[in-house]
Amino acid sequence: MMQVQAPQAVVMIRPHHFRSNPETQADNAFQRASTGDVAEAARAEFDTVVAALRDHGVTVHDFDDTSDETPDSVFPNNWFSTHAGGHVAVYPMYAANRRRERRWDVIDLLKTRYRVQDVIDYSGLEHDGLALEGTGAMVLDHIGRVAYVARSHRADPVLLERFCTHFNFEPIVFDAADAEGRPVYHTNVLMAVGSRIALVGLDMITDVARRQMVQERLEETGRDVIALSEHQIGEFAGNAIELTGHDGPVLALSARALAALTPDQIHRIEAQARILPLSIPTIETAGGSIRCMIAGLHLARRN
């Protein structure tokens, strides 16, 4: 059965030329410069993640990236998303070299294996200087039909409004920043929304009224809202994703993220989902973690 919030199938891109992307360094405070050749280590981490997800009953469609011009290819959730009813969106990217990550063989596989009714391609708006980086820029509540968005130049407000109108989401936009005043570059490092839980760096939402609105909207849908500290957000505890496995919901997150959680937070998560920690220290130097690596498929399978 297709799950509303927690997909049972995902797309992932195996990196062959991984490195920290110099074009995104300026506005990604989570990113660290690569030292030496890290491609082999990143590829090994990726394969371990894929194996673990499959062991837990998640279907993984993995593709190999062979271009040396796409250092962030391991993060496909930024350039496309899928939606119930057979809809696919393709997005414009902020960094020029990330625009090369889009690949139509991925979309062709979706059309072959799943019921795809239409593909809405916003990517041509890059030429107008607009960007909306998929489920990195937007954290989508498929149950409450809300798109949570931390304001940044990776989430153009006009394009966001267009997406929300087309896909029937209500946008809730807010400012979020760290203690030094640096804006959060992608919403999905700040918050993860599952079926019955939500992990949110509430204190990093700068406006108190907006912070309260985010919490209340998540609680209205019956979710346990677990507040994360700025330190925990920096350890990628907000960059998690709930998936559907053999035995029900699985919360995939990095081993680094799990180590940052408190026993009480872990207990509350385990009341709703099995925790699946995955070690990806090399990949995390690029400024993203497990959630960024996974493009969830909210599509019905073909018979």
Backbone torsions as a table, in degrees:
resi	resn	phi	psi	omega
1	MET	NA	133.6	-179.7
2	MET	-68.5	130.2	-178.8
3	GLN	-91.0	140.2	-176.7
4	VAL	-68.7	-51.3	-174.2
5	GLN	-102.4	-31.0	-172.2
6	ALA	-114.7	95.3	-175.6
7	PRO	-65.9	153.1	177.9
8	GLN	-95.9	-12.8	-178.7
9	ALA	-131.0	149.0	-176.8
10	VAL	-142.3	161.0	169.9
11	VAL	-111.3	136.8	176.6
12	MET	-137.8	149.7	-177.4
13	ILE	-116.2	118.3	-179.4
14	ARG	-75.2	121.5	-177.3
15	PRO	-82.0	134.0	175.0
16	HIS	-114.7	-12.7	-179.7
17	HIS	-134.0	41.3	-176.0
18	PHE	-65.5	139.1	170.4
19	ARG	-166.7	164.6	177.6
20	SER	-69.5	126.6	-171.2
21	ASN	-77.8	115.3	-179.2
22	PRO	-65.1	-22.9	-177.8
23	GLU	-77.8	-13.0	-179.8
24	THR	-112.6	-1.8	-175.5
25	GLN	-60.2	-36.5	-171.2
26	ALA	-63.8	-34.5	-174.7
27	ASP	-118.0	9.8	177.7
28	ASN	-112.8	97.2	-176.7
29	ALA	-70.7	-12.0	-179.6
30	PHE	-86.7	-9.3	-172.4
31	GLN	-86.1	145.9	175.7
32	ARG	-128.2	143.1	-179.8
33	ALA	-65.8	139.7	177.0
34	SER	-74.3	145.5	174.1
35	THR	-121.6	118.3	-179.4
36	GLY	78.6	-169.8	-179.1
37	ASP	-87.1	109.0	-176.4
38	VAL	-107.5	3.2	-174.2
39	ALA	-61.0	-43.0	-177.6
40	GLU	-65.6	-41.1	178.7
41	ALA	-64.5	-41.0	179.1
42	ALA	-64.1	-40.4	-179.9
43	ARG	-65.2	-39.6	178.7
44	ALA	-65.8	-40.8	177.2
45	GLU	-62.2	-43.8	179.7
46	PHE	-57.9	-48.7	-177.4
47	ASP	-63.3	-34.5	176.8
48	THR	-65.9	-40.5	177.9
49	VAL	-63.3	-46.5	-179.7
50	VAL	-59.1	-45.3	-179.3
51	ALA	-62.1	-41.6	-179.1
52	ALA	-66.6	-42.2	178.6
53	LEU	-62.4	-44.3	179.4
54	ARG	-64.5	-37.6	177.9
55	ASP	-61.1	-29.3	-179.5
56	HIS	-92.3	5.3	173.8
57	GLY	93.9	12.2	177.1
58	VAL	-89.7	130.7	175.7
59	THR	-78.4	123.4	-179.7
60	VAL	-115.9	119.0	170.6
61	HIS	-94.9	104.6	-176.1
62	ASP	-104.8	137.3	179.4
63	PHE	-120.2	147.9	176.3
64	ASP	-93.8	133.1	173.2
65	ASP	-96.0	126.1	-178.0
66	THR	-112.3	-0.2	-178.2
67	SER	-86.4	136.4	176.2
68	ASP	-88.9	7.1	179.9
69	GLU	-103.9	9.1	-177.6
70	THR	-129.1	73.7	-176.2
71	PRO	-64.7	-22.6	-179.1
72	ASP	-101.8	19.2	-175.6
73	SER	-59.9	-22.4	-179.0
74	VAL	-67.7	-7.3	-178.6
75	PHE	-112.6	68.6	-173.3
76	PRO	-74.7	-12.4	-176.9
77	ASN	-64.8	-11.9	-178.4
78	ASN	-83.4	-23.6	-173.7
79	TRP	-105.9	-10.9	172.3
80	PHE	-152.9	156.7	172.7
81	SER	-142.8	160.1	-179.5
82	THR	-124.3	154.9	-171.8
83	HIS	-144.6	145.5	179.6
84	ALA	-53.7	145.1	-176.6
85	GLY	96.1	-2.1	175.9
86	GLY	90.5	31.0	-176.4
87	HIS	-108.7	140.0	177.5
88	VAL	-127.3	137.3	175.4
89	ALA	-116.2	139.4	176.5
90	VAL	-119.5	133.4	-165.2
91	TYR	-113.8	154.1	171.1
92	PRO	-82.2	139.8	-175.0
93	MET	-107.9	151.5	-177.2
94	TYR	-76.7	-50.6	-178.2
95	ALA	-80.9	135.4	-175.0
96	ALA	-59.5	-41.7	-176.7
97	ASN	-73.9	-17.0	176.1
98	ARG	-76.0	-19.7	179.0
99	ARG	-66.2	-21.5	179.7
100	ARG	-77.2	-8.0	-178.4
101	GLU	-73.1	-23.9	-178.8
102	ARG	-63.6	134.0	-178.0
103	ARG	-145.4	130.0	-171.9
104	TRP	-82.3	-10.3	173.6
105	ASP	-67.8	-29.3	175.2
106	VAL	-65.9	-46.7	179.5
107	ILE	-63.7	-38.0	178.9
108	ASP	-62.9	-39.5	177.2
109	LEU	-63.1	-41.7	179.0
110	LEU	-59.7	-42.9	-179.9
111	LYS	-65.3	-32.0	-178.4
112	THR	-76.9	-43.4	-173.1
113	ARG	-93.1	-21.9	-173.5
114	TYR	-129.1	164.4	179.2
115	ARG	-84.8	100.5	179.3
116	VAL	-107.0	119.8	-179.4
117	GLN	-89.0	-41.7	179.5
118	ASP	-155.4	157.3	176.2
119	VAL	-120.9	116.1	179.8
120	ILE	-97.0	112.5	-173.2
121	ASP	-104.9	106.8	177.8
122	TYR	-93.0	-0.5	-167.1
123	SER	-65.2	-24.8	179.3
124	GLY	-63.2	-16.8	-179.9
125	LEU	-74.2	-6.9	171.8
126	GLU	-56.9	-33.8	-177.6
127	HIS	-68.6	-16.0	174.7
128	ASP	-97.9	8.4	178.8
129	GLY	78.7	20.3	-178.4
130	LEU	-102.9	144.3	177.2
131	ALA	-139.5	143.2	170.9
132	LEU	-146.9	98.6	-166.5
133	GLU	-88.2	60.7	167.4
134	GLY	53.3	-139.2	-178.2
135	THR	-85.7	15.7	162.6
136	GLY	-87.7	-49.7	-179.9
137	ALA	-73.3	-30.3	-178.7
138	MET	-120.2	132.1	168.8
139	VAL	-102.7	114.9	-170.3
140	LEU	-97.6	126.1	170.4
141	ASP	-94.7	100.0	-176.7
142	HIS	-73.2	-17.4	179.0
143	ILE	-84.5	-51.8	-179.7
144	GLY	-85.1	-5.7	179.7
145	ARG	59.0	47.3	178.3
146	VAL	-121.0	136.8	171.8
147	ALA	-106.5	109.6	177.6
148	TYR	-87.4	129.5	-172.8
149	VAL	-139.3	120.9	170.3
150	ALA	-81.9	125.6	-173.2
151	ARG	-63.2	129.0	177.2
152	SER	-164.7	170.4	177.4
153	HIS	-75.6	1.3	172.9
154	ARG	-94.6	4.5	-179.7
155	ALA	-141.8	80.6	-178.2
156	ASP	-63.8	130.6	-175.8
157	PRO	-64.6	-35.2	179.4
158	VAL	-67.4	-44.9	179.7
159	LEU	-68.4	-36.8	176.5
160	LEU	-60.1	-44.8	179.3
161	GLU	-61.6	-40.0	179.4
162	ARG	-64.3	-45.7	178.0
163	PHE	-60.1	-47.8	-176.0
164	CYS	-64.0	-37.5	176.9
165	THR	-65.1	-42.9	-176.7
166	HIS	-70.0	-40.0	-172.9
167	PHE	-104.2	6.8	174.0
168	ASN	63.7	51.9	171.3
169	PHE	-118.1	150.3	171.4
170	GLU	-95.5	121.5	179.4
171	PRO	-78.4	131.8	169.1
172	ILE	-120.4	106.3	-173.8
173	VAL	-105.8	140.5	-178.9
174	PHE	-150.3	160.8	172.5
175	ASP	-90.4	138.0	177.3
176	ALA	-140.1	136.0	-175.9
177	ALA	-150.7	159.1	175.6
178	ASP	-85.2	-177.0	-175.1
179	ALA	-63.5	-22.3	178.7
180	GLU	-91.3	4.6	177.6
181	GLY	83.6	9.0	179.2
182	ARG	-80.3	127.0	-179.5
183	PRO	-62.6	146.6	173.0
184	VAL	-70.5	125.7	-169.7
185	TYR	-76.8	-32.2	179.1
186	HIS	-136.3	137.1	-178.9
187	THR	-62.9	-30.9	-174.2
188	ASN	-76.6	-1.2	167.0
189	VAL	-90.0	-14.3	-178.3
190	LEU	-93.7	-29.0	-174.1
191	MET	-153.8	148.8	175.0
192	ALA	-130.9	129.2	-178.1
193	VAL	-114.3	115.2	175.5
194	GLY	-102.2	-165.9	-178.1
195	SER	-72.8	-40.7	-176.0
196	ARG	-126.2	-1.1	179.4
197	ILE	-135.4	158.2	172.5
198	ALA	-143.0	131.6	175.6
199	LEU	-104.2	120.4	-172.2
200	VAL	-140.9	133.0	172.2
201	GLY	-81.4	71.2	-170.7
202	LEU	-58.0	-41.4	-175.4
203	ASP	-67.2	-14.7	178.3
204	MET	-85.7	-9.3	172.4
205	ILE	-79.9	113.3	-164.0
206	THR	-71.9	-31.7	-179.5
207	ASP	-89.7	124.2	-174.6
208	VAL	-62.3	-42.9	-179.0
209	ALA	-64.2	-40.0	179.8
210	ARG	-67.6	-40.2	178.1
211	ARG	-58.0	-45.1	-179.8
212	GLN	-66.1	-37.4	179.0
213	MET	-62.6	-44.9	179.9
214	VAL	-59.4	-47.1	-179.0
215	GLN	-62.6	-44.6	-177.4
216	GLU	-65.8	-40.1	-179.4
217	ARG	-65.4	-36.8	177.6
218	LEU	-70.5	-39.7	180.0
219	GLU	-69.2	-30.1	178.9
220	GLU	-60.7	-27.2	-179.6
221	THR	-92.0	12.8	174.9
222	GLY	83.4	15.0	-178.3
223	ARG	-88.3	146.5	169.8
224	ASP	-83.4	113.4	-177.4
225	VAL	-90.9	114.7	-178.2
226	ILE	-101.1	112.9	-178.2
227	ALA	-77.3	129.1	177.9
228	LEU	-105.2	144.0	176.7
229	SER	-78.9	166.8	177.2
230	GLU	-61.7	-37.5	177.1
231	HIS	-60.6	-44.3	-179.7
232	GLN	-65.7	-37.5	175.1
233	ILE	-62.0	-41.5	178.3
234	GLY	-64.1	-21.9	176.3
235	GLU	-93.6	11.6	176.8
236	PHE	71.1	23.5	178.9
237	ALA	-68.2	-21.1	177.0
238	GLY	-86.5	-8.8	-175.5
239	ASN	-98.6	62.1	-179.0
240	ALA	-118.0	167.0	177.6
241	ILE	-146.1	134.8	174.9
242	GLU	-88.4	130.4	178.4
243	LEU	-125.2	167.4	177.5
244	THR	-106.6	120.9	-179.3
245	GLY	-110.5	-165.6	-179.6
246	HIS	-54.5	-43.7	-170.3
247	ASP	-109.5	25.3	178.5
248	GLY	108.9	-157.2	-173.0
249	PRO	-69.3	139.4	177.8
250	VAL	-126.2	128.5	174.7
251	LEU	-98.9	108.6	179.3
252	ALA	-89.8	128.6	176.9
253	LEU	-154.1	169.4	-176.6
254	SER	-80.1	156.9	177.0
255	ALA	-60.3	-36.4	176.7
256	ARG	-61.8	-41.5	179.2
257	ALA	-64.9	-45.1	-179.8
258	LEU	-61.0	-39.8	-179.1
259	ALA	-63.2	-22.8	-178.4
260	ALA	-86.5	-12.8	-177.5
261	LEU	-81.2	152.2	177.5
262	THR	-84.7	159.6	176.7
263	PRO	-55.9	-37.7	179.2
264	ASP	-65.6	-43.1	178.6
265	GLN	-62.5	-42.1	178.9
266	ILE	-62.2	-42.4	179.2
267	HIS	-60.8	-43.6	-179.8
268	ARG	-66.0	-38.4	177.1
269	ILE	-65.2	-45.7	-176.2
270	GLU	-66.4	-18.1	175.2
271	ALA	-69.9	-18.0	-175.7
272	GLN	-119.2	-24.0	-174.9
273	ALA	-157.6	152.7	173.4
274	ARG	-77.1	132.5	180.0
275	ILE	-85.5	129.7	177.5
276	LEU	-119.8	96.3	178.7
277	PRO	-83.2	138.5	-175.2
278	LEU	-132.9	130.7	-174.4
279	SER	-91.4	115.1	-178.7
280	ILE	-139.1	52.5	-175.1
281	PRO	-60.9	-33.9	179.7
282	THR	-69.5	-48.8	-179.0
283	ILE	-61.0	-34.7	-178.8
284	GLU	-66.8	-17.8	176.4
285	THR	-65.0	-19.5	179.4
286	ALA	-79.8	-3.0	175.1
287	GLY	97.0	9.6	176.7
288	GLY	-137.9	166.2	-178.6
289	SER	-132.3	-148.8	-170.7
290	ILE	-58.0	-46.1	-177.7
291	ARG	-58.4	-40.4	-177.9
292	CYS	-64.7	-26.2	-176.6
293	MET	-79.7	-12.0	-168.1
294	ILE	-118.1	123.3	171.5
295	ALA	-103.8	107.1	-176.6
296	GLY	-73.8	147.2	-178.8
297	LEU	-108.2	105.4	178.4
298	HIS	-98.7	50.6	-175.2
299	LEU	-124.1	152.6	176.3
300	ALA	-82.2	135.8	178.0
301	ARG	-70.5	147.8	168.4
302	ARG	-73.5	153.3	177.8
303	ASN	-67.8	NA	NA
